[in-house]
Amino acid sequence: MARLWLTFGILTPFFALFIVQQTSLAENYWPWFLATHPDSSQASRQRSGGVGHGPSLIQEQEQELGQGNQKPLQAPGPPVADRHASNVEGNLPETAFVRRIVAVGDLHGDFGNARKVLEMSGVIGAEGEWTGLVDFFVQTGDIIDRGDDTVELFSYMDKLRDQALAAGGMVLSHLGNHEWMNVIGECWRYVYPSEIKTFGSVEARGRMITSGQIGKSWATNYTTTSRLPLHPSLGPPNADYDPSFSSPISHSALSFVHGGLAPTYPDLTPYPSKINEIASSLLRKLQTRKFPLVHPPNPYPGLPKTATKEENRLYGGDGPLWYRGWALDEDEGVKGGLCDRADAVMEKIGVRRLIVGHTPDFEKIVSRCGGKIIIIDTGISHAYGGVLSALSITYSLTPLPPTEGGEARWKERETVVAVYPDRQDILADDAREITGEL
Ligand SMILES: *[C@@H]1O[C@H](CO)[C@@H](O)[C@H](O)[C@H]1NC(C)=O
């Protein structure tokens, strides 16, 4: 056994070097772990048999990485018992309002690791049941592909959704570019025969994601983006941001989407309904057309002929499913750069953070611009062998004694924590005082 590990340990760097060399020698550098938009030059290269990857090596790595130490059930952030306790300033603390959110990125067919991240972040217990410790669980898409547990994962998400609702919580699910690729009929290069077997056949798989339970669930209970208000005075999840609504906490909300909301994307507002309506319409067209023949080897089917300009743009390179600017743009510290663009988008859509998946960092959840941009894809699936992670956000609003003029006063606080099996990193802990009626 020890010898096996030793051999593995010696060989791993060589494999890593080999992969790096292969990819960097490639004409247009594009790491193997990033899926490519069908219109891009990388995509055509991959379609014609270019860059590939070896799941078996990655799977071996997973066996080494995946055994996170089990921790007792405990939600990150302030201990639950203290959440309504009277330890904050002032003496009206019983009415403190607390909302807890956990968000998880790309899961790619790995049920075991999905369970682990949900458990370590307090969303579920050891039996996989909704604990009620968290108010909202958000998943940012790409549940399908690269692993075998597609059916199991989607049906588990449906079960969790029901349990959450029954307990007064909510599951917010999103479609990633991989869900879309599959319903378009492309992307079979990320699907393994062992996964297709779980559906029975390629045809059965096609039926399942269109007219079958998975397809119905996508059409009913999945959106492409979400606006999640942190306080009920801003309305329920996915209520549109109304720029004419004036409140000291008008932007106390989070945006979730798989790829990103590009500054150049024309259909950002009304947010989030505009994007979600375009997406629903496109999904309906895709799910009701004759399901295309498998690509490859058959030609790329593309979007339906009846798809509108907006629907094409939704699935475009700067559309919400594919955009990678928030993760890859390099002008973070520059005036007029990344953070200013994020501010402009957030001002427009009424949120305070842009939370996305899609572009993995295998070591950590990436926080940019002081937590305004958070990228939560850490390659959780064994297909990548990245670190297990979840993002935990605790929002609280605590009444303070009124101003001398009798105006209501509050302390608003948002603690953003990256949760890993062996540690928690605070990404942001922002507090502000608010005056006025909510
Ligand atoms: C959507 O979610 C609701 C609430 O959990 C559930 O009752 C319903 O069956 C789901 N719809 C589909 C098509 O899965």
The ligand as an SDF file (V2000), in Angstrom:
LIG
                    3D

 14 14  0  0  0  0  0  0  0  0999 V2000
  -41.1560   22.1020   -7.9850 C   0  0  0  0  0  0  0  0  0  0  0  0
  -41.0090   22.3010   -6.5980 O   0  0  0  0  0  0  0  0  0  0  0  0
  -42.1770   22.1230   -5.8400 C   0  0  0  0  0  0  0  0  0  0  0  0
  -41.8440   22.5360   -4.4280 C   0  0  0  0  0  0  0  0  0  0  0  0
  -40.8060   21.8120   -3.9000 O   0  0  0  0  0  0  0  0  0  0  0  0
  -42.6270   20.6990   -5.9890 C   0  0  0  0  0  0  0  0  0  0  0  0
  -43.7830   20.4740   -5.2270 O   0  0  0  0  0  0  0  0  0  0  0  0
  -42.8820   20.3960   -7.4400 C   0  0  0  0  0  0  0  0  0  0  0  0
  -43.2130   19.0480   -7.6080 O   0  0  0  0  0  0  0  0  0  0  0  0
  -41.6350   20.7100   -8.2800 C   0  0  0  0  0  0  0  0  0  0  0  0
  -41.9390   20.5550   -9.6730 N   0  0  0  0  0  0  0  0  0  0  0  0
  -41.3060   19.6880  -10.4490 C   0  0  0  0  0  0  0  0  0  0  0  0
  -41.7820   19.5870  -11.8410 C   0  0  0  0  0  0  0  0  0  0  0  0
  -40.3760   19.0020  -10.0640 O   0  0  0  0  0  0  0  0  0  0  0  0
  1  2  1  0
  1 10  1  0
  2  3  1  0
  3  4  1  0
  3  6  1  0
  4  5  1  0
  6  7  1  0
  6  8  1  0
  8  9  1  0
  8 10  1  0
 10 11  1  0
 11 12  1  0
 12 13  1  0
 12 14  2  0
M  END
$$$$
